[in-house]
């Protein structure tokens, strides 16, 4: 135990030294990098921003290719993008957008109001969360769009970060045309995806031009597992990766720059509320009392992380309720299990299905199995590839428990909670609560901000009291780059990577 503590202290000191040293412009470099090769653990599920199949990694890549009417800045504020301005009328029921003139798609054509209307109509038809309140979209002028809602929605604007596409593009999965700083030059399944600089990017034509993107080319290289990813980084075949603490610990800080950031996602031990015996609230509460969250962070994340007992990320501090975590009480867990009919002679047993490409979730599963053993629960781990996880767990819900991180595609607490509605398509844990549904539906139309904040906290309280899942943390992860070669790495309150801001460092 002392060795682990000493190692943890040494690793934390290592992180502090590395992060404090950024940017490291004193390291030798062969020249200014104009290309970046970046490693990814999973491939995008879709390259269509209007597809309901989009995952966090898909959105992370497409953030560089497609843009919406608005976009978030690094502080989470919504700023003009393809819309240069907007007005809100009728107490939040009417939004009128003035489009930016002269914005070009990657094929050279000009973005029109018809493209915007088509994109939003398609997103509504695809069932995008946050757009189901949309009543009518009309073109009211050469560069104006009027969006009418069925009822006032104080949080509608964040959902208009959705990517705008060409109205006459009938094969968006193969013919990938956006307005972002990069276009997709090629995509080879199980190998790589190549982003090229878009020279006609609209920010380069502003009265005060913004020179984005800085890089000429970004090649995203896909790896089957984290070991291969780290081998490629150390060997120099790629320049950067997203990494968790156990991966960063393998790197020599003299040769790599490390940037830290929270993942803006909720890591959770998800439970299938419809599968016996997890359909028993006593069993779910026992698992919450029997899992030591800080113990997971200490063992699997070297003590670096933000424990959380809520389905909302701590970064949304105005709405987040920090009082909801279950205390670690193994005896309470055993008592609840006994009430539900489980003891040492009749032990609770179930399988945890984990996507093998995510090292942090596999490490977490191993710690949880060990902790559950101490309260008389037999848990085993089933490792599956990412497509199998999406099919078996997310879509078909044929599982008992899993470990995953849930992010939000927009900067809104509502987007973390929508999947808990009883009939929501993304409710892969099969949680059902009439009380939660009532609170959530009230949130949708509540204009008063203080009341809406209270409702968000009420919704979190209901979910936690029902022990829908075990909420672990907002994972602290890292971006590791070849030392002294790249700068301009930005962080957002979303799970995205902004390749446009990254630049090669001039050593001369």
Secondary structure, DSSP 8 states (H G I E B T S, - for coil): -HHHHHHHHHHHHHHHHHHHH-S-TTS--SS---EEEEEESS--S-S-TT-TT--HHHHHHHTTT---SEEE-TTS-EEESSEEEEEEEGGGTEEEEEE-TT-B-TTS-B--HHHHHHHHHHHHHTT-TT-TTEEEEEEEETTEEEEEESS--TT-GGGGGS----TT-S-TTTS----SSEEEEEEETTTEEEEEE-TT-GGGGSTT-------SEEEEEE-SSHHHHHHHHHHTS-SEEEE-HHHHTTS-TTSEEEEEEE-SEEEEEEE-TTSTTTTSHHHHHHHHHH--HHHHHHHHSTT-SEE--SSS-TTSTTT--TT------HHHHHHHHHHTT--SSS-EEEEEEEETT-HHHHHHHHHHHHHHHTTTEEEEEEEE-HHHHIIIIIIT---SEEEEEEE-SSS-THHHHGGGSTT-TT-TT----HHHHHHHHHHTT---HHHHHHHHHHHHHHHHHTT-EEEEEE-EEEEEEETTTEE-----SSS---GGG-EE----
